[in-house]
Amino acid sequence: KAGVTQTPRYLIKTRGQQVTLSCSPISGHRSVSWYQQTPGQGLQFLFEYFSETQRNKGNFPGRFSGRQFSNSRSEMNVSTLELGDSALYLCASSLGTIVGIYNEQFFGPGTRLTVL
Amino acid sequence: AQTVTQSQPEMSVQEAETVTLSCTYDTSESDYYLFWYKQPPSRQMILVIRQEAYKQQNATENRFSVNFQKAAKSFSLKISDSQLGDAAMYFCAYRRERGSTLGRLYFGRGTQLTVWP
């Protein structure tokens, strides 16, 4: 079974541009979560999607948005990029988080975004 | 809000020796999961071990075991017979078992483990 894939793996943008990152979950998984990892702030939760609906959202400005498609693939978009958006963006997929049932979250390899 | 604290930014261990990484957390919930993740230089986040809060028995996975102290809100990871491949950043993480944010992982800042030959 193929793992979680993220594209692109590396990206360089300049301030003010926008960027779209993609995450393809493991086949059959319906939940996708996104995390930002930086040396200064560590791992921070961005949002979670389940069956095309945003279920949770972290404390990020409105420049950060996401969506999920009917095939469970997810994209996140960052508009008006700032230097501080330089980070490793990780996505994780699972069957879905259901009360009383443990479903493991599997992480992708990440997208390294550099903003110049 | 849930917080996870790892007080050891760096640790080192000799190959074949044992090392313990510390983690404390703060929550008002009674049902939750705790995890240790490993992130090697490849940046791929790998689940090492998990613990359900309702289980009194400490989880073990081969050379990896935890010491879960629910009342003290402490969750340490012991790595026995350390191997060079264990060198990585280790993250402690918390996840609620119920509620609106149950899919969200709360991470500590990580402990960088170095393994010396």
Interface residues (C-beta under 8 A of the other chain):
Chain A: S31 S33 Y35 G42 L43 F45 E48 F50 R55 N56 G58 L88 L90 A92 S94 G96 T97 V99 G100 Y102 E104 Q105 F107 P109 G110 R112
Chain B: Y33 S42 R43 Q44 M45 I46 L47 R50 E52 F91 R95 E97 R98 S100 T101 L102 G103 R104 L105 Y106 F107 G108 R109 G110
